[in-house]
Amino acid sequence: MGNRGCIVAFLSVFLLVGIGLSFIFVTPALKVLKARSWPAVPCTILSSEVGVHQGEDSDTYSVDVSYSYTFQGQDHKSDRYQFLGGSTGGRQAKERIVRRLPPLTRTVCYVNPDDPSESVLNRDLGTEYVFGLIPLIFVAASLGAIVLTLRSKS
């Protein structure tokens, strides 16, 4: 493997890491777009709280909610607030959401008509999805560098 081969192999690592990290955000974003066509169904909040996840340096937070709904005569329960999982900083934002969703609150959830056991409360593309663009920068830069390397004459 020549000099160009080594450079392409090195850049390919960045390309693969960028692609892998992109899927963390792209997959949920695609689900959000698909869920835009799902019907709104009345649901009842069963429980809600801010989940605290302790880290080495600081804590992260999540919206931990469960709810029930009936779709096409069948009862279902779910705990999906949004498609982008995990926890992040910003406890106050999560507390505001939980305050709007106390137990026994009637609200709407969005149900997948092809799989009624799949539902979500929030199908918005929030600002946290913007972070998914960062790995795409690595994908574009490394892909561009690979193409330039392969096209170079030396």
N, C-alpha and C positions, 0 to 999 in steps of 0.2 A: 504494500500500500504506500503510495507516494505521499509527498507533502500535502497535495490537495486532498487525498483520501483521509489523512489525519485531521485536517481542518474540517472536512465535511462530517466526520465521525464526532468531533468535538461539538460542532454546532448542532448536530442531530440530537445530542443530549438536551440542549436548551429547547429545541423544537418539541421533543417528546414531553418534557416537563411542562412546557407552556400548553400543549394540547391537553395533557392530563388535568392541569389546574383549571383550564377553561371549562371542562366538563362539569366541574363542581358548580359553576354558575349557569352554563348554557343549558344543561338538562332541565333544571328547575324553571329557567326562563321560558323554555319551549313548552313546559307543562302549563305555565301561567297563560301563555297565548292560546293553548288548546282549551283551557278551562274557561276562556271568555265565552265559549258557546254552551257551556254547561248550564242547565236550568238552576235558578235560585229556588231553594226549598226552605221552608220554615224549620228552624232547629231550636233546641233548648240547651243552654249551657249547663253542664253538670258540675264542673269545677273549673277554676282558673286561678293561676298564681304565677308569680315570677320565679322561674327556676334559677338558682344560683349555682354556678359551676366554678369551683375553685381551681385556679391555675397557680403556677409558680410565682409569677409576678403580679397578677391581678385576677380578679374574678370576671367572668362573663355571665351573661343573662339570656334567658329565653322565655318565650310566652308558652307556658304549659297549660293547655286548656283541653277539656274533653266536652263533647256535646253529643246529643242524640237527635235523630231525624227519621222521618218516614218517607220512603220513596217507593212509589208503585205498590203501596200496601205492605211493604216490608220495613221493619224497624232496623235501624243501624246506629252504631256508635263510632265516633272517630275522635282523634286527638290532633289532627293536622290543622295548625293555624295558617301556615303558608307553605309553599313548596320548598323554599330555601331553608334547609334545616340548620341545625347547629345553634350555637350561642355566640353572642357578640357583646361588646361593651355597650354602654348606654342603658343603664338600669331605668332611668326616668321614662324613656320612650316605652319600654316594656310595661312599666307600672301604669302608664296612661291607657295602654291597650287593655290590660287586665281590669282596670277600674271600669272600663266600658262593657266588660263581659263578666259581671258577677254571676254566681250560680243562680239558676232559674230564669235568667234573662232569655227572652225570645228574640231571635235574630234570624238571619238567613245564612245558609251555607250553600255552596255550589257543588252539585253532585254530577259525577261522570255517568251519563245515561248508559254507557256500554258496560260499566262496572260500578253499580250503585254503592258498593262498599268503599269506593274512593270518593272523598269529598275534601273540601277546603273552605275555611272561613274567609281568608284574604287572598284574592287572586290578582292583586295589584303588582305591577313591576315597581318595587320600591327602590330607594336610593342604594340599598345594599347590593343590588344587581350591577351597579356601575363598577364595583370592584372586579367583576368578571371580565372587564375590558383590559385590565392590567396584564393577565397572562396572554391575551391576544397580541399585545405589543411584542412579547417575547416570541410568539409564533411568527409574526410578520417579520421581525428583525432577523431571526435565525433563518427563516425560509429565504428571505432576500439575500442574506449572506451566503447561504448554500448555493443559490443560483449564480450569484456573482463569482463565487469560487470555482464552480464547475465551468463557467463560461470564460474564465481567465485563461490566457495562453501559456502562462508559465507554470 
